[in-house]
Amino acid sequence: MRFSYKRPAWLTRTRLVLIASALVLFGLFWFCLPSKLFDKPTAYVINDDQGGLLGAAIATDGQWRFPYDSIVPEKFKKCIIAFEDKRFEHHLGVDLLAFGRAIRQNIKSGRVSSGGSTITMQVIRLATHHNRTFLNKLLEMFMALRLELTYNKQEILALYSSNAPFGSNVVGLDAASWRYFGRSPEQLSWGEMAALAVLPNSPSLVHPGKNRAILLKKRNLLLDKLSRQGIIDKNTSELSKLEPVPDRPVPLPVLAPHLLERFKHDCQTGAHTGPTRMNTTIKAGLQQQVSDIVERHHQVLAANHINNIAAIVLDVETGAALAYVGNIYHPEDTTMESNVDVINAPRSPGSTLKPLLYAAMLHDGLLLPNSLMPDIPTQIAGYHPENFDLSYDGAVPASRALARSLNVPAVKMLQKYKYDRFYDLLKKAGITTLKQPADYYGLSLILGGGENTLWELSGAYADMARVLNHSDKYMGKYDPADYHSPVYTHVPAVKPKLENSGLLDAGSIYYTMQAMEEVMRPGEEMLWRQFSSTQRIAWKTGTSFGFRDGWAIGITPKYVVGVWVGNTSGEGRAGLTGINTAAPALFEIFRQLPVSSDWFEMPANGMVKISVCRQSGYRAGEYCTDTVEMWVPKSGLRSPVCLYHQLVHLDKTEHWQVNSDCVPPDQIVNKTWFVLPPAMEYYYKGKNYQYHSLPPFRADCVSADKGMPMELIYPKDGAKIYIPLEADGRRGRMICNAAHRQSGIKIFWHLDDQYIGVTKDYHQIALNPEPGVHTLTLVDGEGNTLQTKFEILDKNK
C-alpha cells in the first residue's frame, strides 16, 4: 500500500517559498551575532578587597583594555546617553528619527557629517570592526535589533563602556578613568566624566594632550546639554567647565607589583582561567604601610649590601593575605633583582621549622613542655651541629630551647622524633617545596637543610593559630587541607574540615605558642611586658647557613606576619640574621595592625592534669620530690618518666656515697638526687649554681655499682673526622673533650696504647693523629676506664 501526501490547499508553492524564506531570514537574524562579541585580550588587573585598583599590566596586544565591567557609573550613563543617543532607553536598537536626521544633514552638507548610530549600533561596530559604509550601516541596524533581544539596556551600556575607544591605546571607561585621571570612574566629577563621554565619538581626533581646545569645547557643550535637560544644575555646569581636561596619561597605581605578576603568570599558564580582573583580599592601606616599612628597612640593609626584603600579612581566620610585598620594587636597578617574588621563592628556612617539631613531639607524647633536652657537643654520623653562639648549656628545657632557638637540642629532638617522620609531617602541613627524599636532608632538615617559601611557612603558622581559635568547636585538630586559599579570590576562602584530622592537637600548639612568646624581642629585652598596650606576639626567627637568609614570623590570634631578608642572588652577608634584619621589620608591621587584648587560651578539651618533676620537666617518677601539677595534652600520659632522679645512699655527713659493705644499714641516709649524665652535668653546672654534683663514693666502700663517673664528649665512638690544614700548611689538631663527676680528679689520656698526657678539672687535650682508625683510652685516678674508636679521614682520598 503506497502512502500518498496531499498538500493542503492553502499551502501553495508561493507560500511555501515565502515560509522557507522567512525561516531563513529568521535564522540569519537570530544567528547574526558572533558567539562572543568581544574576544580581544584584556589587561591584567588586580583590585583590593574594596574594589580599588592595586595595579594593572597592559594587554598582550599593547592596549590598555580593562576586562568587562557590568557596572556602569550613573554619571557616565547620563553623559553618554545625552551625547550619543538621547532616546537610548526607548528604542529597539535603531533610532529611525536620528537616522533620518543624519541622512538629511549628510545630503545637505554633501559629506558624512552625522552617523545617526545608536549606542547599540556602536556596540555592533566595535565588535565587528565594520567600515563606515551605507551597507554596513544597514547591517549594523539589523544586528542591533538582534542585540536588543538578548541584552538589556544596562548590559548594552556596559558593553559599550568596556570596549569604546578613548584615544591612543586606551580602551574602555575603566582604563580611561585611571589613565587620564588616576581614579576609578565612580570617583570622577561631572566635568571629568563629560570629558571622557565625548572621547569615543572621535578618539583619533580628540586626544588628551593634543587638540585640547576641541576636547574642551565638546566637553562644555555636553555640560550645557546636561544642564538644559535638568540632569545637573546651572552652578554644577559652570563649575565643571572650570575643571581642566586631561593633559597626558598618568601612571597607574603600583601597590602590589609582585602579586600582579603572580596573577598574570597564573592567567597565562592556565592556573587561573577566569577574567583577567580579580578582586584580591589585600587591604590597600595596610599594603601601602607594609611597602613603606619594607622600603625604609631596605635603605638601612642596603648599606650592608643586603638588597632584598619581603613581607606578608595573613588573616588567621580565613588564610587570606591582607598585605603582599614580594620584594622591594626598584625596576630601574636590575642589579637588585627586585622583580623576584620572594614570597613564593624556595629559600633555606633556618630555624623556622622548630615550632612544628616541638608541637609534633608534644602531640606524640615524646616530651612535655619543659622536658630537659641535652645541649652538649654532638656528632651524629659525621653531622656536627652547633648552637649559634657556639656555647652549650648541658641541659635545657625544651620550651627554652625553642625560645632561644638552640640548634643542638633541636637536632637531638629530631633524632628522637625521626627525620623521615618529620618530613612526612611537613608534607601534610602543606609544605610542597621539599623535592628530595627525606634521607637527602637528614637531621639538617630542622636547621634549614631544606627549602621553604614564606607563603607556605606563614600559612602553616596561621593553621596552628586557627586551630587554637577553634579548639573547642573542632576538638583541637589541625588540618591544613584547603586552608591555603589563593591571595586573589572571588569566592570566600574555604575553611578546613578540622574535625577530620589529628595532625597536631590544640594543647600541643598552645604550649608551642607560649614558648614562642618568650622569645626576647630585639632591643626590648623583656620590657615589652611592662606596657599593657603592647601586642602579645608568638614569634620565631631563622637564619640560614652562610648568613644568606633572615626570617621572622609572628603570630597573634588574628594575624600572621612573615618577613624575609637576604639577597635573591644567594650571596651571604655578615650580620644577616633573622633577629637583626627581619625581626625589626616584623614588629614594626605588627604595630600597624589593631592591638587586641585577646590571646590564645588553654584548650578545654583534650587536656589532662599530671604531676611533673619541676627540675627535669618530665612526668614525675618515684624519686621526684619537687613536683608541680600541670595541664598537658592527653598524649603526655605516655610521655617518659623522669630519668634524672635517683635514690642515693649517703653517710651521715652526706658528703660521701656509701653502701652496706662499709656502713651499717641503719646509719645510711637515703636521699633522692637530681643527677645528669657526666657530659650534660659538665656544662649544666656551670650555668646552674643550684645544681649539686653527686658525692663520690667513700674510699673504703665497694663501688662496683656506682656507674661510670666520666664521659667522653668528643670524639664519640665511631666518629669519622676530617682535620683541615692550618694557615701555614701544617696539619691541624683535634680537640678532645671529656667530663667527670668528681672535681679535682685526674684523667690519664692514651692514644693507641701510647700515653699522651693528663688533665685535671678541665679535661681537654689536643691531638694530631695520622689518617686511619685510632683508639682513645681514658683512665681516671680511681681506675675507671673509658675507651672509644674513631677514624681520621685522609683529605687526599
C-alpha positions in Angstrom: 0.0 0.0 0.0 1.6 3.3 -1.1 1.4 6.3 1.1 0.4 9.5 -0.6 0.6 13.0 0.8 -1.8 15.7 -0.4 -0.6 19.2 0.2 -3.2 21.4 1.8 -4.9 23.7 -0.5 -3.8 26.8 1.4 -0.1 25.8 1.1 0.7 27.0 -2.3 4.1 26.9 -3.8 4.4 30.6 -3.4 3.5 30.4 0.3 6.0 27.6 0.8 8.7 29.7 -0.7 7.7 32.6 1.5 7.7 30.5 4.6 11.1 29.0 3.8 12.5 32.4 3.1 11.1 33.7 6.4 12.7 30.9 8.2 16.0 31.5 6.5 15.8 35.2 7.3 14.8 34.5 10.9 17.8 32.1 11.2 20.1 34.8 9.7 18.6 37.3 12.1 18.9 35.1 15.1 22.4 33.9 14.5 23.8 37.1 13.1 25.7 37.9 16.2 29.1 36.3 16.9 29.2 33.7 19.7 31.4 36.1 21.6 31.0 39.8 20.8 34.4 40.8 22.1 37.4 38.5 22.1 40.3 40.9 22.3 42.9 40.3 25.1 42.4 42.4 28.2 44.8 43.9 30.7 45.7 42.1 33.9 44.0 44.0 36.7 44.0 43.3 40.5 41.9 45.2 42.9 42.0 45.4 46.7 39.3 44.0 48.9 37.1 47.1 48.4 37.5 47.1 44.6 40.2 49.8 44.4 42.9 49.4 41.9 46.2 47.8 43.2 47.9 47.5 39.8 47.4 46.6 36.1 49.5 45.2 33.3 48.9 46.1 29.7 47.1 43.5 27.5 49.2 41.3 25.2 48.2 43.4 22.1 49.6 46.6 23.7 46.2 48.1 24.6 45.1 49.4 27.9 41.8 47.4 27.7 40.4 46.5 31.2 38.2 43.5 31.4 34.4 43.8 31.0 32.7 45.6 33.9 28.9 45.1 34.3 28.6 48.2 36.5 28.2 51.5 34.6 28.6 54.6 36.7 25.4 56.7 36.7 27.3 59.8 35.7 28.7 58.1 32.6 25.3 56.7 31.7 23.7 60.2 31.8 26.6 61.7 29.9 26.8 59.2 27.1 23.0 59.0 26.6 22.8 62.8 26.4 25.8 63.0 24.0 25.3 59.9 21.8 21.7 58.6 22.0 19.1 60.6 23.8 16.3 58.0 23.1 18.5 55.0 24.1 16.1 53.9 26.8 13.2 53.8 24.4 14.2 52.5 21.0 14.9 48.8 20.0 18.4 49.3 18.9 17.7 51.7 15.9 16.5 55.3 16.2 14.7 56.0 12.9 14.3 59.7 13.8 18.1 60.1 14.4 18.9 58.0 11.3 16.6 60.2 9.1 18.0 63.4 10.5 21.5 62.1 9.8 20.6 61.4 6.2 19.2 64.9 5.7 22.3 66.5 7.3 24.6 64.5 5.1 22.7 65.3 1.9 22.6 69.0 2.8 26.3 69.2 3.6 27.4 66.9 0.8 29.5 64.8 3.1 29.1 62.4 6.0 28.7 64.8 9.0 26.4 62.7 11.1 26.1 58.9 11.5 22.8 58.5 13.3 24.1 55.5 15.1 22.6 54.4 18.4 24.7 53.2 21.3 23.5 49.7 20.4 24.7 50.1 16.8 28.1 51.4 18.0 28.5 48.3 20.2 28.0 46.2 17.0 30.5 48.3 15.1 33.0 47.9 17.9 32.5 44.2 18.0 32.6 43.7 14.2 35.0 46.5 13.1 32.8 47.3 10.0 33.9 50.0 7.7 31.6 53.0 7.6 29.5 52.3 4.5 25.8 52.5 3.9 25.5 48.8 3.5 27.4 48.1 6.7 25.2 50.7 8.4 22.1 48.7 7.4 23.8 45.5 8.6 24.6 47.2 12.0 20.9 48.2 12.3 19.9 44.6 11.6 22.4 43.2 14.2 21.5 46.0 16.7 17.8 44.8 16.7 19.0 41.3 17.4 21.3 42.5 20.2 18.4 44.2 21.9 16.6 40.9 22.1 19.4 39.3 24.1 20.8 42.0 26.2 19.0 44.6 28.4 19.9 48.3 28.2 22.2 48.1 31.2 24.2 45.3 29.7 24.5 47.1 26.4 25.7 50.2 28.1 28.3 48.0 30.0 29.5 46.5 26.7 29.9 50.0 25.2 31.7 51.5 28.2 34.0 48.5 28.4 35.0 48.5 24.7 34.7 52.0 23.4 38.0 53.7 22.3 39.2 56.6 24.4 42.2 57.7 22.4 45.7 56.3 21.8 45.9 52.7 23.2 43.2 53.3 25.9 40.0 51.2 25.5 37.1 51.2 27.9 35.9 53.6 30.6 37.8 51.9 33.4 41.1 52.2 31.7 40.4 55.7 30.5 39.5 56.9 34.0 42.7 55.5 35.5 44.9 56.6 32.6 43.6 60.1 32.4 42.6 61.0 35.9 44.2 58.4 38.2 41.0 57.4 39.8 38.1 54.9 39.4 35.1 56.0 37.3 32.9 56.2 40.3 35.1 58.9 41.8 35.1 61.2 38.7 33.3 64.6 38.8 30.7 65.7 36.2 33.4 67.7 34.3 35.8 64.7 34.2 33.1 62.3 33.2 31.8 64.6 30.5 35.3 64.8 29.0 35.5 61.1 28.8 32.0 60.7 27.4 32.9 62.8 24.3 36.1 60.9 23.5 34.7 57.7 21.9 32.9 59.9 19.3 36.2 60.8 17.6 39.1 59.2 19.5 41.6 59.7 16.8 41.0 63.5 16.7 40.2 64.3 20.2 43.1 63.1 22.3 44.2 64.3 25.7 47.4 66.2 25.2 46.5 67.1 21.6 43.6 69.2 20.3 42.7 70.1 23.8 40.7 73.1 22.7 38.4 70.7 20.7 38.1 68.4 23.7 37.3 71.4 25.9 34.6 72.7 23.5 32.9 69.3 23.2 33.0 68.7 26.9 31.4 72.1 27.7 28.7 71.6 25.1 27.8 68.4 26.7 27.7 70.0 30.1 25.3 72.6 28.7 23.1 69.9 27.4 23.1 68.1 30.7 22.1 71.4 32.3 19.3 72.0 29.8 17.9 68.5 30.4 17.9 69.1 34.2 20.4 66.3 34.9 22.7 68.8 36.6 22.0 72.3 37.8 23.5 75.5 36.2 26.0 76.0 39.0 27.4 72.5 38.6 27.6 73.0 34.9 29.5 76.3 35.2 31.9 74.9 37.9 32.5 71.8 35.9 33.6 73.9 32.9 36.4 75.4 35.1 37.9 71.9 35.5 40.9 71.2 33.2 40.7 68.5 30.6 43.3 65.7 30.9 46.7 66.7 29.7 48.5 63.4 29.3 48.2 59.8 30.7 49.1 59.3 34.3 50.8 56.3 35.8 48.6 53.6 37.2 48.9 52.5 40.9 51.8 50.1 41.6 50.8 48.9 45.1 51.4 45.2 44.6 53.6 44.6 41.6 54.7 41.1 42.6 51.2 40.0 43.2 50.2 41.4 39.9 53.0 39.4 38.2 51.9 36.3 40.1 48.3 36.8 38.8 49.5 37.5 35.3 51.6 34.3 35.3 48.7 32.2 36.6 46.4 33.6 33.8 49.0 32.9 31.1 49.8 29.4 32.3 46.2 28.4 32.9 46.4 28.2 36.6 43.7 30.9 36.6 41.0 30.6 34.0 38.6 33.4 34.9 38.6 37.0 33.9 41.9 38.9 33.9 40.5 41.2 36.5 40.5 39.9 40.1 39.4 41.3 43.4 42.0 40.3 46.0 41.9 40.1 49.7 44.6 42.8 50.0 43.8 45.9 52.1 45.2 48.8 50.2 46.0 51.0 53.2 47.9 48.2 55.0 49.6 47.2 51.8 51.0 50.8 51.4 52.1 50.8 55.1 53.9 47.5 54.8 55.5 48.6 51.5 56.8 51.8 53.2 58.2 49.7 56.1 59.9 47.4 53.7 61.4 50.3 51.8 62.7 52.0 55.0 64.4 48.9 56.3 65.9 48.2 52.8 67.6 51.6 52.9 69.4 50.5 56.1 70.1 47.0 54.9 71.5 48.2 51.6 74.4 49.7 53.5 75.5 46.1 54.2 74.8 45.1 50.5 71.6 43.3 51.5 69.3 44.1 48.6 66.0 42.3 49.1 63.3 42.1 51.7 59.7 40.6 51.5 56.8 40.7 53.9 53.3 39.2 54.1 50.3 39.6 56.4 47.8 36.8 56.7 44.3 36.8 58.3 44.3 33.8 60.6 40.6 33.0 60.3 40.5 32.8 56.5 44.1 32.4 55.5 43.7 35.3 53.1 46.6 37.7 52.5 46.0 41.2 53.8 49.3 42.6 52.6 51.6 41.0 50.0 55.0 42.7 49.4 57.0 40.2 47.4 60.2 42.3 47.4 61.3 45.9 47.2 60.4 47.5 43.9 63.2 49.2 42.1 62.8 48.1 38.4 65.2 50.8 37.3 68.1 48.9 39.1 68.4 45.4 37.6 71.3 44.5 40.0 68.8 44.4 42.9 66.7 41.7 41.2 63.7 43.4 42.8 61.4 41.7 40.2 61.8 38.4 42.0 58.8 37.5 44.2 60.5 36.1 47.3 57.2 35.2 49.0 57.0 32.2 46.6 60.7 31.6 46.2 62.1 28.5 48.0 64.8 29.5 50.4 66.5 27.9 53.4 64.2 28.5 56.4 66.9 28.3 59.1 65.2 27.6 62.4 61.6 28.4 61.5 60.6 24.8 61.4 61.5 24.2 65.1 58.0 25.2 66.4 56.4 22.5 64.2 58.8 19.8 65.6 58.2 20.9 69.2 54.4 20.7 68.7 54.7 17.4 67.0 56.7 15.9 69.9 54.2 17.2 72.4 51.4 15.8 70.3 53.0 12.3 70.2 53.9 12.3 73.9 57.6 12.2 73.3 58.2 15.1 75.7 56.4 17.6 78.0 56.6 21.4 77.5 59.6 21.7 79.8 61.3 18.4 79.5 65.1 18.7 79.7 66.9 18.2 76.4 70.7 17.6 76.0 72.7 20.6 74.9 76.2 19.3 74.6 78.7 18.9 71.7 77.2 16.4 69.4 78.3 14.4 66.4 75.8 12.1 64.7 77.1 10.1 61.7 79.5 12.8 60.8 77.0 15.6 61.4 78.2 18.1 64.0 75.5 20.7 64.8 76.4 23.8 66.8 74.5 26.5 68.6 74.6 29.9 67.1 76.7 31.3 69.9 78.9 28.2 70.0 78.2 27.6 73.7 76.3 24.8 75.5 74.0 24.6 78.5 74.4 20.9 79.1 70.6 20.5 79.5 67.8 23.0 78.8 64.0 22.8 79.0 62.5 22.1 75.6 60.4 25.3 75.8 63.5 27.4 76.5 65.4 25.6 73.7 62.7 26.7 71.3 62.5 30.2 72.7 66.3 30.6 72.4 66.4 28.7 69.1 69.2 26.3 70.3 70.3 24.1 67.5 71.8 21.1 69.4 68.6 20.4 71.4 66.6 20.7 68.2 68.8 18.1 66.4 68.5 15.8 69.5 64.7 16.2 69.4 64.6 15.4 65.7 66.9 12.4 66.2 64.3 11.2 68.7 61.3 12.0 66.5 63.0 10.7 63.4 63.6 12.9 60.4 61.6 10.9 57.9 58.6 11.1 60.2 59.1 14.9 60.5 59.5 15.1 56.7 56.1 13.4 56.3 54.5 15.8 58.8 55.8 18.8 56.9 54.3 17.4 53.7 50.9 17.0 55.4 51.2 20.5 56.8 51.2 22.0 53.3 54.9 22.3 52.6 55.4 21.5 48.9 59.0 22.6 48.4 60.8 19.5 49.7 61.5 17.9 46.4 64.2 15.5 47.6 63.5 12.3 49.7 63.8 12.5 53.5 67.3 10.9 53.5 68.6 13.7 51.4 68.0 16.2 54.2 68.6 14.0 57.2 68.8 15.8 60.6 69.8 19.0 58.9 66.1 19.4 58.0 65.4 21.1 61.3 68.2 23.7 60.9 67.3 24.8 57.3 68.7 21.9 55.3 65.6 22.0 53.0 63.9 24.9 51.3 60.6 26.5 52.0 58.7 29.6 50.9 57.5 32.5 53.1 54.0 31.8 51.7 53.8 28.2 52.9 55.6 28.7 56.2 53.4 31.7 57.1 50.3 29.6 56.2 51.5 26.7 58.3 51.9 29.1 61.3 48.4 30.5 60.6 47.0 27.0 60.6 48.3 26.4 64.1 46.8 29.7 65.4 43.5 28.9 63.8 43.3 25.5 65.5 43.6 27.3 68.9 40.9 29.8 68.0 38.5 26.9 67.3 39.9 24.3 69.8 36.6 23.7 71.5 34.5 23.6 68.3 36.8 21.3 66.4 38.2 19.3 69.3 41.7 20.8 68.7 42.5 19.1 65.4 45.0 20.5 62.9 44.3 20.1 59.2 45.8 22.4 56.5 43.7 21.0 53.7 42.0 23.7 51.6 43.4 26.3 54.0 46.0 27.9 51.8 43.4 29.8 49.8 44.8 31.9 46.9 45.6 35.5 47.8 43.2 36.6 45.0 39.8 35.1 45.1 36.2 36.0 44.1 34.7 33.5 46.5 35.1 33.1 50.3 38.2 31.2 51.4 37.4 27.5 52.0 37.8 26.5 55.6 39.4 23.2 56.5 37.5 20.3 58.0 39.4 20.3 61.2 37.4 17.7 62.9 38.6 15.0 60.4 42.3 15.2 61.2 44.7 14.9 64.1 48.0 16.2 62.7 48.6 18.3 65.8 46.3 18.8 68.8 45.4 22.2 70.2 47.1 21.6 73.5 50.5 21.0 71.9 50.0 24.1 69.7 49.1 26.1 72.8 52.4 25.3 74.6 54.2 26.0 71.3 52.8 29.5 71.2 53.6 30.0 74.9 57.3 29.1 74.2 57.4 31.4 71.1 56.0 34.3 73.1 59.0 34.1 75.4 61.5 34.9 72.6 63.4 38.1 73.5 62.4 41.0 71.2 65.2 42.9 69.5 66.2 45.9 71.5 63.5 45.5 74.1 64.7 42.6 76.3 61.5 41.7 78.2 60.5 45.3 78.8 57.5 45.0 76.4 55.6 43.1 79.2 55.5 46.3 81.3 53.3 48.0 78.8 49.7 46.9 78.6 49.2 48.4 75.2 51.9 46.2 73.7 50.7 43.5 71.4 51.4 39.9 72.6 53.1 38.0 69.8 54.4 34.5 69.5 57.2 34.6 67.0 60.2 32.8 65.6 63.3 33.8 63.7 65.5 31.8 61.4 69.0 32.3 59.9 70.2 30.1 57.1 73.7 28.6 56.8 76.2 31.2 55.5 74.0 34.1 56.6 72.1 34.0 53.3 68.5 34.3 54.6 67.0 36.0 57.6 63.4 35.1 58.7 60.9 36.3 61.2 57.3 35.0 61.5 54.9 36.3 64.2 51.5 35.1 65.3 48.6 36.5 67.2 45.0 35.1 67.3 44.1 37.3 64.4 47.2 37.8 62.2 50.3 36.2 61.0 53.2 38.4 59.8 56.1 36.9 57.8 59.3 38.7 56.8 62.3 37.5 54.8 65.5 39.4 54.3 68.5 38.5 52.1 69.8 38.6 48.5 67.9 36.8 45.8 71.3 36.0 44.3 72.1 33.8 47.4 75.0 36.0 48.5 75.5 35.8 52.3 76.4 38.8 54.3 77.9 39.2 57.8 75.2 40.1 60.3 72.4 38.8 58.1 70.4 37.1 60.8 66.7 36.8 61.4 66.9 38.6 64.7 68.9 41.6 63.4 67.3 42.1 60.0 63.8 40.5 59.7 62.6 40.9 63.3 62.7 44.7 63.5 60.5 44.9 60.4 58.2 42.3 61.7 57.4 44.2 64.9 57.0 47.5 63.0 54.4 45.8 60.8 52.6 44.4 63.8 52.4 48.0 65.2 50.3 48.9 62.1 47.8 46.2 63.0 44.9 46.6 65.5 46.0 45.7 69.0 43.8 43.1 70.7 43.6 42.0 74.3 42.7 38.5 73.2 45.3 35.8 73.5 45.4 32.1 73.0 43.6 30.3 75.7 44.5 26.8 77.0 42.1 24.4 75.3 39.3 23.0 77.4 39.3 19.7 75.5 42.0 17.1 75.2 43.9 18.2 78.3 44.8 16.3 81.5 46.5 17.3 84.7 49.5 15.3 85.7 52.4 15.6 88.2 55.5 16.9 86.6 59.0 16.9 88.0 60.0 20.6 88.5 63.7 20.0 87.8 63.6 17.7 84.8 60.3 18.7 83.3 59.4 15.0 82.8 56.5 13.1 84.2 57.2 12.7 87.9 58.8 9.4 88.9 59.2 7.6 92.2 62.1 9.7 93.4 60.9 13.1 92.3 60.1 15.1 95.4 59.7 18.6 94.0 56.7 18.3 91.6 54.1 20.6 90.1 50.6 19.8 88.8 50.4 20.7 85.2 47.8 20.6 82.4 49.2 18.8 79.4 47.8 17.2 76.2 46.4 13.7 76.8 49.4 12.3 75.0 51.5 13.5 78.0 50.2 10.5 79.9 52.5 8.3 77.8 55.5 10.7 78.0 58.7 9.4 79.6 59.0 9.3 83.4 61.8 11.4 84.9 65.1 9.6 84.4 67.3 12.1 86.2 66.2 11.5 89.8 67.6 8.5 91.6 67.9 7.3 95.2 71.4 7.6 96.6 72.9 6.2 99.8 75.0 8.6 101.9 76.8 8.6 105.1 75.6 10.8 108.0 77.7 13.7 106.7 76.0 13.4 103.3 79.4 14.1 101.8 80.0 10.5 100.6 78.2 7.8 98.9 78.2 4.5 100.8 76.7 1.1 100.8 76.0 -1.7 103.2 79.5 -3.1 102.7 81.1 -0.3 104.6 78.3 1.3 106.7 75.6 -0.4 108.7 72.2 0.0 107.0 70.7 1.9 110.0 73.4 4.6 109.6 72.9 5.1 105.9 71.0 8.2 104.8 68.8 7.6 101.8 68.2 10.7 99.7 66.8 11.5 96.2 69.3 13.3 94.0 69.0 15.1 90.6 71.7 13.5 88.6 72.6 14.4 85.0 74.9 12.3 82.8 78.6 13.5 83.1 78.7 15.3 79.8 75.4 17.1 80.4 76.5 17.9 84.0 79.8 19.3 82.9 78.1 22.2 81.0 74.9 22.4 83.1 76.5 23.1 86.5 78.5 26.0 85.0 75.2 27.8 84.3 73.0 26.5 87.2 74.6 27.3 90.5 71.9 25.3 92.3 73.0 22.1 90.8 74.9 19.8 93.2 77.0 17.1 91.8 76.6 13.6 93.1 79.0 13.0 96.1 81.8 10.4 95.3 82.0 7.0 97.0 83.9 6.8 100.2 87.3 5.2 99.7 86.5 2.2 102.0 83.3 1.3 100.2 83.0 -1.1 97.3 81.9 1.0 94.4 81.3 -1.5 91.6 77.7 -0.3 91.3 78.5 3.4 91.2 78.3 3.6 87.4 80.7 5.3 85.0 81.6 8.7 86.5 83.2 10.1 83.3 82.0 10.6 79.7 83.8 11.4 76.5 82.2 14.4 74.9 84.3 14.4 71.8 85.0 12.3 69.8 82.1 9.9 70.0 82.6 6.2 69.3 82.7 5.5 65.6 83.2 9.2 64.6 84.7 10.0 61.2 86.8 13.2 61.5 88.5 15.4 58.9 91.2 17.6 60.2 91.8 20.6 58.0 95.3 22.2 57.4 96.3 25.3 59.3 97.1 28.6 57.5 100.8 27.7 57.4 100.0 24.4 55.7 100.7 22.1 58.6 98.1 19.5 59.7 95.7 20.9 62.3 94.8 19.4 65.6 91.6 17.9 67.0 90.4 18.9 70.5 89.2 16.0 72.6 86.9 16.8 75.5 85.7 14.7 78.5 83.7 15.3 81.6 84.0 13.8 85.1 81.6 13.9 88.0 84.3 14.3 90.6 86.0 17.6 90.7 89.8 17.7 91.1 90.3 14.2 89.8 92.9 13.4 87.2 92.3 11.7 83.8 95.1 10.0 82.0 94.8 10.0 78.2 96.2 7.3 75.9 96.1 7.2 72.1 96.6 3.7 70.6 98.1 2.5 73.9 100.6 5.4 74.0 100.3 7.7 77.0 99.8 11.3 75.7 99.0 13.4 78.8 97.0 14.1 81.9 94.2 16.6 82.7 92.7 17.9 85.9 89.3 19.7 86.3 89.3 21.0 82.7 89.6 17.8 80.7 90.6 18.9 77.2 93.6 17.7 75.2 94.8 18.5 71.6 95.8 15.6 69.4 97.3 15.3 65.9 96.7 11.7 64.8 97.5 10.5 61.3 94.8 9.3 58.9 93.3 6.0 59.9 91.4 4.3 62.7 92.6 5.1 66.3 91.7 4.1 69.8 91.4 6.7 72.6 91.6 5.4 76.2 90.8 7.5 79.3 91.7 6.3 82.8 90.8 8.3 85.9 92.5 8.4 89.3 90.2 5.7 90.6 90.9 3.3 87.8 87.7 3.8 85.8 88.4 3.2 82.1 86.7 4.6 79.1 87.6 3.7 75.5 86.4 4.8 72.1 87.4 4.3 68.5 87.4 7.0 65.8 88.7 7.4 62.2 90.8 10.3 60.8 89.9 10.9 57.2 92.6 11.4 54.6 92.0 14.6 52.6 93.7 13.1 49.6 91.3 10.2 49.3 
